[in-house]
Amino acid sequence: MKRGCLIVALGTPASPAVDDIKAFLRTFLSDPAVVDMPRWIWKPILNSIVLRFRPPKIAPIYERVWTPEGSPLRVHTINQARHTQEHLDGVVVRWATTYSQPAISDVIAEMDVDELVVIPLYPQYTPSTVADIWRQLDEVERTPGAPRIIRAKSWYDDLEYITWHAAEIRSAIDSAAQPYDKIIFSFHGVPNRPAHRPDQYHDQCEVTTNAIMDRVGNVQWEMTFQSKFGPGKWLQPATIGRMAQLPSEGARRILVVTPGFFSSCIETIDEIDLLNKEAFLNAGGQHFLSITPPDSTDAAGRILASVYRSTKANTIN
């Protein structure tokens, strides 16, 4: 039997050009699992407002984070697949994206495997990140000759994943000139509406954080949520809001961890390391350090290989 492993990232514009950003956002924000407003309300807003004004607004951000090799997310995902391959002998490892290229169905067809474990690069489960992956896999499974597909639904408590974060935090603490007042765990936010399963998502974020801190030791910490988009209530507290409050509460030296992000991207490079850092320092903070995600390290491959093995072990043959 020929076995495969497919890791799936969200996707990225083809370039930081406004037209490419617009094309990516049109695909991404047309997904009902991402924006769960009635289509007759959302489509005019998307086409006449969002796609008109947002691409030129965020193009400078994409230009700032873009690398000579391309989008950081794309570069890191490619390297994560390579490192995962190094840790999975006899398994064909490839990568795909949900909303850009390469497409999930195209990559699966090229892999030509009998059994395929699919790992979304989101440790904590919410439909807004994973539902369209499942929809695309459903379509693949209906095609003749499709492989047996095993889905890694979430891996928020994977031991390699937890251990890596704890070690990175411990290293930052041990090398600091002065103790940190607090560790901030910032996860991507989700709308506080049933369709996004916010309670389940929050619980998984909490399990991840507690498991990491059990290995780190006695340091104050809290959990926050970032990257709110659009109107409505989202999970609280907001990371950016807490940045302005922490110094007055005595937390002037903080360490920020983003366990929900497996690769550096706009949300970490720009939102955390620029906007949130600026808000914290402007409010009287003295020291701000963030832990870089696994990115292109060998550890990323070890973690995903661990997720592959545990997913296989927990699947009834």
C-alpha positions in Angstrom: 0.0 0.0 0.0 1.3 3.4 -1.0 0.8 5.9 1.9 0.8 9.7 1.8 0.6 12.7 4.1 -0.8 16.0 2.9 -0.4 19.2 5.0 -2.8 22.0 4.2 -2.2 25.7 4.8 -4.8 28.4 4.3 -3.1 29.9 1.3 -1.7 33.3 0.2 -1.9 35.8 -2.6 0.4 35.0 -5.5 2.2 38.3 -4.9 1.8 41.5 -2.9 0.2 43.2 -5.8 -3.3 44.7 -5.2 -4.9 42.5 -7.9 -3.4 39.3 -6.5 -4.5 40.2 -3.0 -8.0 41.0 -4.3 -8.2 37.6 -6.1 -7.1 35.8 -2.9 -9.5 37.6 -0.7 -12.4 37.0 -3.1 -11.9 33.3 -2.8 -11.2 33.3 0.9 -14.0 35.6 2.0 -16.6 33.8 -0.3 -16.4 30.7 1.9 -19.6 30.6 4.1 -17.6 28.9 6.9 -15.3 32.0 7.1 -18.1 34.6 6.8 -21.4 33.1 7.9 -23.7 36.0 6.9 -26.5 35.3 4.4 -25.1 35.4 1.0 -27.5 38.0 -0.3 -26.2 40.4 2.4 -22.6 39.5 2.3 -21.9 39.3 -1.5 -22.7 43.0 -2.2 -20.6 44.0 0.9 -17.7 41.9 -0.3 -17.8 43.0 -3.9 -18.6 46.7 -3.4 -16.8 47.5 -0.2 -14.3 44.9 1.0 -12.7 44.0 -2.3 -12.6 47.7 -3.3 -10.9 49.1 -0.2 -9.2 46.3 1.7 -6.6 45.1 -1.0 -4.9 48.5 -1.4 -5.0 49.1 2.3 -3.2 45.8 3.2 -0.9 45.7 0.1 1.9 47.6 2.0 1.7 45.0 4.8 2.2 42.2 2.3 5.1 44.1 0.7 6.7 44.5 4.1 6.5 40.8 5.0 7.2 39.4 1.5 10.6 37.6 1.2 12.8 37.1 -1.9 11.4 33.5 -2.1 7.8 34.7 -1.8 5.1 34.7 0.8 6.5 33.6 4.3 3.5 31.3 4.7 4.2 29.6 1.4 8.0 29.3 2.0 7.5 27.8 5.4 4.8 25.4 4.3 7.1 24.1 1.6 9.9 23.5 4.1 7.5 22.0 6.6 6.5 19.4 4.0 10.2 18.7 3.3 11.1 18.2 7.0 8.0 16.1 7.5 9.2 13.9 4.7 12.5 13.4 6.4 10.7 12.0 9.5 8.3 9.7 7.7 10.1 7.0 5.8 8.0 5.3 3.2 5.4 8.0 3.2 4.8 10.5 0.3 4.5 14.0 1.9 3.2 16.9 -0.1 1.6 20.3 0.7 -1.5 22.2 -0.6 -3.6 25.2 0.3 -7.3 25.8 0.8 -7.7 29.1 -1.0 -4.8 29.4 -3.4 -2.4 27.2 -5.3 -1.5 24.3 -5.3 -5.1 23.1 -4.8 -5.9 20.1 -2.6 -7.5 18.0 -5.4 -4.6 18.6 -7.8 -2.0 17.6 -5.3 -3.9 14.5 -4.3 -4.2 13.4 -7.9 -0.5 13.8 -8.4 0.4 11.9 -5.3 -1.2 8.7 -6.5 -1.4 7.0 -3.1 -3.8 4.4 -1.7 -4.1 5.9 1.8 -3.8 9.6 2.7 -3.6 11.4 6.1 -4.6 15.0 5.7 -3.3 17.5 8.3 -4.7 21.0 8.4 -2.0 23.3 9.8 -4.4 24.5 12.5 -3.8 22.7 15.8 -7.1 23.9 17.3 -10.3 23.1 15.4 -12.9 25.6 14.2 -15.1 25.3 11.1 -13.9 28.7 9.8 -10.4 27.2 9.1 -11.1 23.5 8.4 -14.7 23.2 7.0 -13.6 24.0 3.4 -10.8 21.5 3.6 -13.3 18.8 4.5 -15.6 20.0 1.7 -12.8 19.7 -0.9 -11.9 16.2 0.5 -15.5 15.1 0.2 -15.3 16.0 -3.5 -12.1 14.1 -3.9 -13.6 11.0 -2.2 -16.4 11.0 -4.7 -14.0 10.6 -7.7 -13.1 7.2 -9.1 -9.9 5.8 -7.7 -9.7 8.2 -4.8 -7.4 7.2 -1.9 -8.7 6.3 1.5 -8.6 9.6 3.3 -7.9 10.0 7.0 -8.5 13.4 8.5 -6.5 14.9 11.4 -9.3 16.9 12.9 -7.2 18.7 15.5 -3.9 18.2 17.3 -4.0 20.8 20.0 -2.6 18.3 22.6 0.1 16.6 20.5 3.0 15.9 22.7 5.7 17.1 20.2 3.8 20.3 19.6 3.3 21.0 23.4 6.9 20.1 24.2 8.4 22.3 21.5 6.5 25.4 22.7 7.4 24.7 26.3 11.1 24.4 25.4 11.0 27.6 23.4 9.4 29.5 26.3 11.8 28.0 28.9 14.7 29.0 26.7 13.4 32.6 26.4 12.9 32.8 30.2 16.3 31.4 31.0 18.1 33.8 28.6 16.2 36.9 29.8 18.1 39.6 31.6 15.2 40.0 34.0 12.1 37.8 34.8 9.0 38.2 32.7 6.0 39.5 34.5 3.5 37.5 32.3 3.3 35.2 29.3 0.5 36.1 26.8 -0.9 33.2 24.7 -2.4 34.9 21.7 -4.6 32.7 19.5 -6.5 33.6 16.3 -10.0 34.8 17.3 -13.2 33.4 16.0 -16.7 35.0 16.0 -18.7 34.2 19.1 -21.5 32.5 17.1 -22.5 28.8 17.1 -21.5 28.2 13.5 -17.8 28.7 14.6 -18.0 26.5 17.6 -16.3 29.1 19.8 -16.7 27.1 23.1 -15.0 24.0 21.7 -12.3 26.2 20.1 -11.7 28.1 23.3 -11.5 24.9 25.3 -8.9 23.5 22.9 -6.8 26.7 23.2 -7.0 26.4 27.0 -5.9 22.7 26.9 -2.9 23.7 24.8 -2.0 26.5 27.0 -2.3 24.6 30.3 -0.3 21.7 28.8 2.5 24.0 27.8 2.6 25.8 31.1 2.6 22.5 33.1 6.0 22.0 31.5 7.2 25.6 31.8 6.6 26.1 35.5 5.3 28.8 37.8 5.0 31.9 35.6 1.9 34.1 35.4 0.0 33.8 32.0 -3.2 34.6 30.3 -4.9 33.7 27.0 -6.1 36.3 24.4 -7.5 36.4 20.9 -6.4 38.4 17.9 -7.2 39.2 14.3 -10.8 40.2 14.6 -12.4 40.9 11.2 -15.7 42.6 10.6 -18.6 43.4 13.0 -20.1 41.2 15.7 -18.7 39.7 18.9 -15.6 37.6 18.9 -13.9 35.6 21.6 -12.4 37.8 24.3 -10.2 39.3 25.6 -8.7 40.9 22.5 -4.9 40.7 22.4 -4.6 44.3 21.1 -6.8 45.6 23.9 -4.9 43.8 26.6 -1.6 45.3 25.3 -2.8 48.7 26.4 -3.9 47.5 29.8 -1.1 45.2 30.9 1.6 47.8 31.9 -0.9 49.5 34.3 -1.5 46.1 35.9 2.2 45.6 36.6 3.0 43.5 33.6 5.8 45.6 32.0 7.9 42.7 30.7 5.9 40.2 28.6 6.6 37.1 26.5 4.0 36.5 23.7 3.4 33.1 22.3 1.1 32.3 19.3 0.5 28.5 19.4 -2.3 28.6 16.8 0.1 29.8 14.1 2.4 27.1 12.7 4.1 29.6 10.3 5.1 33.2 10.6 2.6 35.3 8.6 0.9 38.7 8.6 -0.8 37.9 11.9 2.5 37.3 13.6 5.0 39.4 11.7 2.8 42.5 11.4 0.0 42.2 13.9 1.9 40.8 16.9 5.5 42.0 16.3 4.6 45.5 15.1 1.0 46.6 16.1 0.7 44.8 19.4 4.3 45.5 20.4 3.8 49.2 19.7 0.5 49.3 21.7 2.2 47.7 24.6 5.3 49.9 24.6 3.1 53.1 24.1 1.1 52.1 27.2 4.3 52.0 29.3 5.6 48.5 28.7 9.3 48.0 29.0 10.1 44.7 27.2 8.2 42.7 24.6 9.4 39.5 23.1 7.5 37.0 20.9 8.2 33.4 20.2 8.6 32.7 16.5 6.4 29.8 15.2 8.0 26.5 14.2 8.3 27.9 10.6 11.0 26.1 8.5 12.7 24.3 11.4 13.3 20.6 11.7 11.0 20.7 14.7 8.1 21.5 12.4 8.7 18.2 10.6 8.9 16.3 13.9 5.6 17.8 15.1 3.8 17.0 11.9 5.2 13.5 11.7 3.9 13.0 15.3 0.5 14.2 14.2 0.6 11.8 11.3 1.4 8.8 13.5 -1.1 9.6 16.2 -3.8 10.2 13.6 -3.0 6.8 12.1 -2.9 5.1 15.5 -6.3 6.5 16.4 -8.0 5.4 13.2 -10.0 2.2 13.1 -8.8 0.2 10.1 
